């Protein structure tokens, strides 16, 4: 069976943002739309042909990249943004990504993707140029770490519910997440916050958030996302 990257058409877009999972794809689709950042297609490391999707996540870049290189229109790809959660140690996460890229190039049989990458620095060279966006920048955690803070601050700007919900969420998380990583804990914190804040659909998942609520819970144009916004606009301008 021939696997393909999910929903990727390089004929129409020559710049691609690839996240770890489907929630990342939904986030960046909504984020770029809200911030008028154009010219990107959005994908994640899961594969299909047809669904259900094969496993996705950080460890799947090594499998995703060789399949991406085999697409008929790969030569038209100019910029590839690999999005990763920073985790507990951003330097270690970058080193692990570099290793995956080296293994992917070995599987392809030649160096297609640059192996000497820096995090959160826009690449100037490469065919395609490969950019690494670690989230958050200079902080432990992941995309949900930023989003849960934005959701709380937005609720507080409208009423006092943000701090009240955060108190419930943190009490729950502190008891449930003993020994968990920051990234995993904040995924749970965000999910619990969304369930408490969105009364009409308490089972809402992060991957559904922007399709259902637009930016009513997590506004995407605020200063908390400045690092991501600046980075993607710099890649857009190449």
C-alpha positions in Angstrom: 0.0 0.0 0.0 1.3 3.4 -0.9 1.2 6.0 1.9 0.9 9.7 1.2 1.3 12.8 3.3 -2.1 14.0 4.5 -3.9 16.6 2.3 -0.8 18.0 0.6 -0.9 19.5 -2.9 2.5 21.0 -3.8 1.2 22.2 -7.2 -0.8 24.9 -5.5 1.4 25.8 -2.5 5.2 25.8 -2.5 5.6 26.4 1.2 4.4 23.8 3.7 4.0 23.8 7.5 4.3 20.2 8.9 3.3 19.7 12.6 3.5 16.7 14.8 -0.2 15.9 14.9 -3.6 16.8 13.4 -4.2 19.5 16.1 -1.2 21.3 14.8 -2.5 21.3 11.3 -5.8 22.8 12.5 -4.1 25.4 14.6 -1.8 26.7 11.8 -4.6 26.7 9.2 -6.6 29.0 11.6 -3.6 31.0 12.8 -2.4 31.9 9.3 -6.0 32.8 8.2 -6.5 35.0 11.3 -3.1 36.8 10.8 -3.3 37.1 7.0 -0.3 34.9 6.5 -0.6 33.4 3.0 1.1 30.9 0.7 1.3 27.9 3.0 -0.3 24.4 2.9 -0.7 22.6 6.2 0.1 19.0 7.1 1.2 16.7 9.9 3.3 13.6 10.2 0.4 11.2 9.9 -0.2 9.3 6.6 -3.2 8.1 4.7 -4.2 6.0 1.7 -7.0 5.8 2.6 -7.8 6.7 6.2 -7.6 5.7 9.0 -4.3 7.6 9.6 -1.1 5.9 10.5 0.6 7.0 13.7 1.6 10.6 13.9 3.8 12.6 16.3 7.3 13.9 16.8 8.9 10.5 16.2 7.3 10.2 12.8 9.3 12.9 10.9 11.8 10.2 10.0 9.1 8.3 8.2 7.3 11.4 6.8 10.2 13.1 5.1 11.1 10.2 2.7 7.5 9.9 1.6 7.3 13.6 1.1 10.3 13.5 -1.2 8.7 10.9 -3.4 5.7 13.2 -4.3 5.6 14.1 -8.0 5.7 17.8 -7.3 8.3 17.8 -4.6 10.7 19.7 -6.8 8.4 22.7 -6.6 8.6 22.9 -2.8 10.6 25.9 -1.7 10.1 26.0 2.1 9.4 23.4 4.6 8.6 24.4 8.2 8.9 21.6 10.7 6.9 22.4 13.9 7.9 20.7 17.1 7.0 21.1 20.8 10.0 22.2 22.8 9.4 19.6 25.5 11.5 19.7 28.6 14.7 20.5 26.8 14.7 22.4 23.6 18.3 21.7 22.7 17.7 17.9 23.2 14.5 18.1 21.0 16.5 19.8 18.2 19.2 17.2 18.4 16.6 14.5 18.2 15.0 16.2 15.1 18.4 16.5 13.4 18.9 12.7 14.0 15.6 12.0 12.4 16.5 14.1 9.4 19.8 12.4 9.0 18.1 9.0 9.1 15.5 10.2 6.5 18.2 11.4 4.2 19.9 8.0 4.6 16.7 6.3 3.6 16.4 8.5 0.6 20.0 7.8 -0.4 21.1 11.4 -0.6 21.0 14.6 1.4 17.7 16.2 0.5 16.9 17.9 3.7 19.5 20.1 5.5 20.8 18.4 8.7 22.6 21.4 10.2 19.4 23.1 11.5 18.9 25.8 14.1 15.7 26.3 16.0 13.5 29.4 15.5 15.9 30.8 12.9 14.7 31.2 9.3 17.0 29.3 7.0 18.5 31.1 4.1 19.7 28.2 2.0 18.6 24.7 0.9 16.4 23.2 -1.8 14.0 23.2 -0.1 14.8 25.5 2.7 14.1 23.7 6.0 13.0 25.8 8.9 12.5 24.5 12.5 9.8 26.2 14.7 10.1 25.0 18.3 7.2 26.0 20.4 7.3 27.7 22.9 10.5 29.7 22.3 12.9 29.5 25.3 10.4 27.8 27.5 9.4 24.3 28.4 6.2 22.8 27.0 4.4 22.8 23.7 1.8 24.7 21.7 -0.8 24.0 24.3 1.3 25.8 26.9 0.8 29.0 25.1 -2.8 28.3 24.2 -4.0 27.6 27.7 -2.5 30.9 28.9 -4.1 32.8 26.1 -7.5 31.1 26.9 -7.2 32.2 30.5 -6.2 35.8 29.7 -9.0 36.1 27.2 -11.6 34.8 29.7 -10.3 37.3 32.2 -10.7 40.2 29.8 -14.4 39.3 29.4 -15.2 38.4 33.0 -13.6 36.8 36.0 -14.1 33.2 34.8 -10.5 32.7 33.5 -8.8 32.7 36.9 -11.6 30.7 38.5 -11.4 28.0 35.7 -7.6 28.0 35.9 -7.8 27.4 39.6 -10.0 24.3 39.0 -7.8 23.1 36.2 -4.6 23.5 38.1 -6.0 21.7 41.2 -7.0 18.9 38.9 -3.8 18.8 37.0 -1.5 19.0 40.0 -3.2 15.9 41.4 -3.5 14.0 38.1 -0.1 14.9 36.5 2.5 13.9 39.1 5.6 13.0 37.2 4.3 14.1 33.9 6.3 16.3 31.5 5.4 20.0 31.1 4.1 19.3 27.6 1.9 16.4 28.6 0.6 18.3 31.7 -0.3 21.4 29.6 -2.1 19.3 27.0 -4.4 18.1 29.9 -4.7 21.6 31.3 -5.8 23.0 28.0 -8.3 20.2 27.4 -9.8 20.7 30.9 -9.9 24.5 30.4 -11.8 24.1 27.1 -14.3 21.7 28.7 -15.0 24.1 31.5 -15.2 27.3 29.4 -17.2 26.1 26.4 -20.5 25.1 28.0 -22.3 24.1 24.8 -19.7 21.4 24.0 -17.6 20.3 27.0 -16.1 17.4 25.1 -14.5 19.8 22.6 -11.0 18.7 21.6 -8.1 21.0 20.6 -8.2 19.6 17.1 -11.8 20.9 16.8 -11.3 24.1 18.6 -10.9 26.6 15.7 -13.4 24.9 13.4 -16.1 25.2 16.1 -15.2 28.4 18.0 -13.0 30.3 15.5 -11.0 32.4 18.1 -13.7 32.9 20.7 -11.7 30.8 23.3 -8.1 31.2 22.0 -7.7 34.5 20.1 -4.9 34.1 17.5 -3.9 37.7 16.9 -2.6 38.6 20.3 1.0 39.2 21.5 1.4 35.8 23.1 1.8 34.4 19.5 4.3 37.1 18.4 7.2 34.6 18.0 5.2 32.3 15.8 3.8 35.2 13.8 7.2 36.8 13.1 8.7 33.5 12.1 6.0 32.5 9.6 5.9 36.0 8.1 9.7 35.8 7.6 9.3 32.5 5.8 6.3 33.9 3.8 8.5 36.7 2.5 11.2 34.5 1.1 
